[in-house]
Amino acid sequence: QVHLVESGGGLVRAGGSLRLSCTASGSTSGINVMGWFRQAPGKQRELVASIRIDGTATYAEYVKGRAVISTDNARATVALQMNSLKPEDTGVYLCYCRRWARGDESWGQGTQVTVSS
């Protein structure tokens, strides 16, 4: 089992930046993908960005050019740098990871990001 803990959320004004971090513990050796989803009030959970163990990154269209995801496989951490934040970026940002060999995924509790206009 993998345990994920996020940090770095908070309140920021539109146009500002935030860096979210997530640290995995437990059975981390089999992690193939780590990333971030977000959930805004009244909306479905949606992918923000993900990164594979080989460094291949995927971004949602709405954050392309404004976000950079990075990972430190040795430390089992994933970070998300978000710039030029907009009020519509407000939501709970959840870290996740997937282990293909085991066919499972794990989720963190989430960290709140609030962008004021």
C-alpha positions as CSV (number, residue, x, y, z in Angstrom):
1,Q,0.0,0.0,0.0
2,V,1.1,3.5,-0.7
3,H,0.4,6.5,1.5
4,L,0.4,10.0,-0.1
5,V,0.7,13.3,1.6
6,E,0.3,16.6,-0.1
7,S,1.5,20.1,0.8
8,G,1.7,23.5,-0.6
9,G,-1.8,24.6,-1.1
10,G,-3.2,27.9,0.0
11,L,-4.7,31.2,-1.0
12,V,-3.2,33.2,-3.9
13,R,-4.2,36.1,-6.0
14,A,-5.0,35.7,-9.7
15,G,-1.8,35.8,-11.7
16,G,0.2,34.3,-8.8
17,S,2.0,31.0,-8.4
18,L,1.9,27.9,-6.2
19,R,4.0,24.8,-5.9
20,L,2.3,21.7,-4.7
21,S,4.3,18.7,-3.4
22,C,3.4,15.2,-2.7
23,T,5.4,12.5,-0.9
24,A,4.7,8.8,-1.1
25,S,5.6,6.3,1.5
26,G,5.0,2.6,2.0
27,S,5.4,0.2,-1.0
28,T,6.7,2.9,-3.4
29,S,9.1,0.8,-5.5
30,G,6.4,-0.3,-7.9
31,I,5.0,3.2,-8.7
32,N,4.8,3.8,-12.4
33,V,2.8,7.0,-12.6
34,M,2.3,10.0,-10.2
35,G,0.2,13.0,-10.7
36,W,-2.4,15.5,-9.7
37,F,-6.2,15.7,-10.1
38,R,-8.3,18.5,-8.9
39,Q,-11.9,18.8,-7.8
40,A,-13.8,22.1,-7.8
41,P,-17.1,22.6,-6.0
42,G,-19.9,21.0,-7.9
43,K,-17.6,19.6,-10.6
44,Q,-16.1,16.3,-11.4
45,R,-12.6,15.4,-10.5
46,E,-10.3,16.1,-13.5
47,L,-6.7,15.4,-14.3
48,V,-4.3,18.3,-14.0
49,A,-1.0,16.6,-14.9
50,S,0.7,13.3,-14.6
51,I,4.2,12.0,-15.0
52,R,5.5,8.5,-15.7
53,I,8.6,7.0,-14.1
54,D,10.4,7.6,-17.4
55,G,9.7,11.3,-17.2
56,T,7.0,11.5,-19.8
57,A,4.5,14.2,-18.7
58,T,0.9,14.8,-19.6
59,Y,-0.9,18.0,-19.0
60,A,-4.6,19.0,-19.2
61,E,-5.2,21.5,-21.9
62,Y,-6.3,24.1,-19.4
63,V,-2.9,24.2,-17.7
64,K,-0.6,23.7,-20.7
65,G,2.0,26.5,-20.6
66,R,1.1,27.3,-16.9
67,A,2.2,24.2,-15.1
68,V,5.2,22.0,-14.8
69,I,5.1,18.6,-13.1
70,S,8.3,17.0,-11.9
71,T,9.2,13.9,-9.9
72,D,12.0,12.5,-7.9
73,N,11.7,8.8,-8.3
74,A,14.3,8.1,-5.6
75,R,12.3,10.0,-3.1
76,A,8.9,9.1,-4.5
77,T,7.8,12.7,-4.7
78,V,6.0,14.6,-7.2
79,A,5.7,18.4,-7.5
80,L,3.4,20.6,-9.5
81,Q,4.5,24.2,-10.2
82,M,1.5,26.3,-11.3
83,N,1.9,29.8,-12.6
84,S,-0.5,32.5,-13.9
85,L,-3.2,31.1,-11.6
86,K,-6.8,31.9,-12.4
87,P,-9.9,31.9,-10.1
88,E,-11.1,28.9,-12.0
89,D,-8.1,26.9,-10.8
90,T,-9.6,26.9,-7.4
91,G,-10.3,23.5,-5.9
92,V,-8.9,20.6,-4.0
93,Y,-5.8,19.2,-5.6
94,L,-5.3,15.5,-5.0
95,C,-2.1,13.6,-5.5
96,Y,-2.3,10.1,-6.9
97,C,-0.1,7.2,-8.0
98,R,-0.5,4.0,-10.0
99,R,1.2,0.7,-9.8
100,W,0.7,-1.1,-13.1
101,A,2.0,-4.5,-11.9
102,R,-0.4,-4.5,-9.0
103,G,-3.2,-2.8,-10.9
104,D,-3.9,-0.3,-8.1
105,E,-3.9,3.4,-7.4
106,S,-3.6,5.4,-4.3
107,W,-4.8,8.9,-3.4
108,G,-3.8,11.6,-1.0
109,Q,-6.3,13.6,1.1
110,G,-5.9,16.7,-1.0
111,T,-4.8,20.2,-0.5
112,Q,-6.9,23.3,-1.0
113,V,-6.0,25.9,-3.6
114,T,-7.9,29.1,-3.7
115,V,-7.3,31.7,-6.3
116,S,-8.9,35.1,-5.6
117,S,-9.7,37.6,-8.4
